[in-house]
Amino acid sequence: MDLGGGKVLTARVAGERTAAMMMAPTLASTMGASPEPPQPAAPRPDAIIIDGYDIDDLVDAALGMRPMPTGPMHLDPFGVPITRTAPNAPIIPIPVPVPAPAPPLPPGASALDIANAALEAAMGKGLVVAAPPTAPPHVPITRILVLLNMVTDEDLATDDEYQGLQEEVQEECAKFGKLLGMKIPRSPSATVQPSAIRKIFLEYATAQDAANAERELAGRQFGPNVVEASYYSEDEYLRGILR
């Protein structure tokens, strides 16, 4: 991981620090007491510091070797966080506005998540935590199933082709439940919108029959196309409104 200023955290460094942590017991562990949080101290000569945060300390905290800093650890005599972008470079005091309280991390966030958030805050990006993914909106299952990518212009061109399409769809779709009706609009009308052309509207006896058909038909290869299936309003279907 590139930390800026030429410092790179490699898998070897992370492994060495983790091994050292596992092999060397801390004073707190031997005394049976919790470790005290680090107090502000003079920065090490080779430390890279961004807005008062020692980058090495953040890495150690990500590996669980020390508590995560709760605020800038290195300040100038006036209490302003300092910045030093290279070892032994001059310290640059940078006034920073008081940040707004950071939003809480999602439940189950790891130490690495916390360290990454602290690094972003130290680099001036602010603490931005991605919200957990939300579930897709629930689509109610109805008795009416709509199929796409199964009808071509040739299927609608003549009565013979159209009848052949109806018979083929009837035979295949009746395998998955009791099929009560079917509509394959050929042209727009007062109740049939242009978007309904080349769609197949299937009316099953129950919503479970429609769900069985959706599970079997959706994703099938139909010539060069893949069949798509979705549910449709029973009320609009029974009123002859097709979209």
N, C-alpha and C positions, 0 to 999 in steps of 0.2 A: 504494500500500500504506500503510495507516494504521499508524504506528509508535508511537502514544500521545503524550500531551503536546502534541497539536496539530500534530505533525510528520507530513507526508504525502509519500511518495516518488511522484512523478508520472513518467509516461513522458518528459516534457520534461527533468526533472532527470536521470533515468537516461541519456537520450541525450546531454546535455551532458557528463556525467561520463565516459561511454564515449568521446566524441569527444576530450575533453581527454586521456584516457589514450592514444589512438591517435596524436595529433598531437605530444605532448610526450614525447621520450625521457627515460627515467629515468637517473640517474647510474649505476645498476648496469648498464644496457644499454650505455652509452657506454664503461664501463671493463671490460666483459666479466666482471663478477663478480656473484654472486647478491646480492640486497638483504638487508641485515640485518633481523631482526625488530624491530619497534618496541619501545622501552624504556618503562617506566612514566614518565609525565610529568604535570605539573599539568594539570587539565582546562581546556579553553577556556572563556571566560566564557559562551558561548552554547550549550555542549554539553548535550545531554540524556543523563544517565547512569543506568543501571539496574543495580544490584548490581555496580558497577565497570566496566561495559561502556559505551563511547561508542557510541550508536546510529548516528551518522554513520560511525564507523569500520567498523561491521558492514556497513552499506550499501556502503561503498567496497570492502570485501573481497568482497562478493557480486558486484560488478562487475569484480573482478579487478584493482583499482587498488592493493591493498595485501595483505600476508599476513593470513590469518585469525587473530585473537587466540587464543592458547591458554589464556588465563586472564584474570581481571579486571585491567584496566590502571590503574584509579584506586582507591587505597586511602587510608585515613586513617593517621595516625601509628602506630596500633596494628596496622596490617596488615589492617583490616577493609574489605571493599568498600563504596564509598559509593554513594548514590543522589541524583540531582537531577532532578526531574520537570519543570522549566521553566527557561529561560535565566535566569541570574543569581539563581536561587532558592537558599536555604540548602542546604548539603550535609548529607544525613542519613546518618549511619553506621548500617548495618543488619547486625547479626551474622547470619551465615548458616552453617548446618552444612556440613561438608565433604561435597560430593556423592560418591556412588559413581562409579566409573569408568563413563563413558558407553559404551554398546554401539557397535561400529564401524558406520559408514555402509555401506549396500549398495554393491557394486562399481558404478562408473560414476556415483556421485553427483556432481552439479555443484556449482560454487561457490555457487549460489543455495540449493541444498539445505543446504549446510553453514551458510550465513548464517542461514537460517530456523531450523535446529536451534539455533544459538547464540542467536538472539533468544528462542526459547522457553525455553532454559535461563536466560537473563538475566532473563526475566519470572517465573521461579519455576515454570515448567511442567515442567522437567526435559527432558532430551534424549530425545525419543521418536521413533524412526525406524520407519516402517511397514515391515513385512516384505514382501519381494517376493511377489506372488501365487503361490499354489501351484496346480499342475495338478489338475483334478478327478480323483477316484479312477477307476482304469481298470475298466471294466465288461467282463468277458469275453464274447466273442461265442460263442454256441452255435447249434445247429441249430434251437432252438425260439424262435419269435418270438411275442410277445404284442401284440395290438392293442387299444387302448382307444378309446372314443367312436364306435364303429361299430354298436353294438347298442342297440336301444330295447326298452322293455317290450312294445310291440306285436309286435316280431319274435319274442318268446318266448311270446306269449299262445296261439297256436294252432299246430297241426302244419303247416298250410299255410304260414303266415308263417315258421315256423322252417325249413321245407324250402327255401322261396324264398331265405332269408338264406344258408343253406349253399351253395346253387347259385351265388349271386351272388359270395360270397367265394371259393369254389373257382375260379371262372372268372377272377376278377381276380388273385388272388394266385398262381395258377399261371403267370402271365406272367413272373415274375421269377426262377423257379428250379423245380426238380423238387420238387413238393409231395407228401409221403408220407402226411400225415394232418392232421386238423383236429379240434379239440374246441371246442364252444361250449356251456358248461354252462348249463342252464336253471334248476336249483334246487340248493341245498346238499345235501351228503350226508356220509358219514363221511370221504371223502377230498377233497371239494370244499368249500372254505370260502366263506362268503357274499361275500367280496371278489372271488371269481373270476367271479361272475355278471356278465353283460354284457361279458365279455372274450372275445377270440378267440385260441385257442392254435393256432399253425401249426407243423407239423413238416416241415422241409425236409430234403433228402437230405444237404446239406453246410452247414457254417457260412457258406461264401461265398454260397450261395443265400439264406440267411437275411439276410446283410448286404446283398445286393442288394435284397431286399424291404424291409428297414428303410429304406434310402436312398430308395426310390421312394415308400413309403407314409407315412412319418412327416412330419407337417406338412400333409398333404392336407386340404382342406376337405370335410367330409362332412355335408351339411345345415348346421345352425347350429354344428356342432362341428368341431374340428381333431383329426385322427387322431394318437394317440401310439403309439409302438412301443418295446418293450424286449425284452431277451433273458431266457430262463427256463431253469431247471435241466433238463438232459436227463434226469437220474436221476429227479427228481420227476415229470416229465411221463410217462415210461415206466411209472412206478409208479401213475399215475392220480391223483397228488396235485396238485391245482390250488389256487392261492391268488389 
